[in-house]
Amino acid sequence: MKLLKKLGAKQILGNVGKVIQDSEMAVGDQKAMYTIYGVCNGTKSGVSTYGEWTAFLGKMAATNFITGEAYSAPQCFIPAPLDVYVLDGLADSESVEFAFVVNILRLEDDPSTGAINYEYIVEPRKEVQESDPLAHLASLVQLEPPKPTKEELAEEKAKNLEKNEALKKAEKKDKKDKKK
């Protein structure tokens, strides 16, 4: 997994227009391009030449479906409208978990500039919800003693039968000794 400073479409896919061209997507085609997921515990906002932005802070990861490359970063950008769901979740708790698949829908190109137009279609794979890191860790460890296998049960049964036979023999011997 490659560690990056931030995760966004540019970092995960590169030049989105080129990816659309290379994928030979026709107008109206929609294709799953990447997944992004993580635990968010804060935000950072600012303004750039493209307008206002909000970065989500925490532990995030992404996988590019085209190349198979995996990335992680301490901040990410989530396409609208799902960014609002993460913001709403953070308003109610200290940290939230999320998981999305990001698709790209190819639109009509701009004839005046020749630019490739597209739209993000984001599918949630998990409800944005309060993060419980212990729940995840609990899923990795065994919370109950292991259940015996069939072989172990059979061995235990055989040992118990041997013990029972030995006890019966000892009892018979004791009875004989008492009669004498």
C-alpha angles and dihedrals in degrees: 000000000000116000115223135179092239141358123229136131092278093053094043101039106015116217103011093201090054091047089054091049093046090048089053091227114179123216107284094025117129123199134181105240107172147345125231126190141156152113115292122199102168149353140239122202136194147143127257135172086277094054136257119348138187123205120199115223128211134062113331137167136187139188124208106222093203099054100019090231117151125211139183131194142164092242138034144180118229119200119245136291095030093054086074091058091055091047090050091049091052090052088063102039144019095251138008136198122225140173125187139171112217117212127185121220114203112227132189111293118246104257093200095055103017089231118156108241123208142157131218116239108193122198119195114226093184133025111254101253143158111288118243106186092183091058090059092046090048089056089057096053134054111257096183131045111271116268112241118254122239089258092052091048091050091049091049091049091050091050091049091050090051091049091048091050090048091049092049091051091048091049092050090049091049090051091050091047091050092051091056 
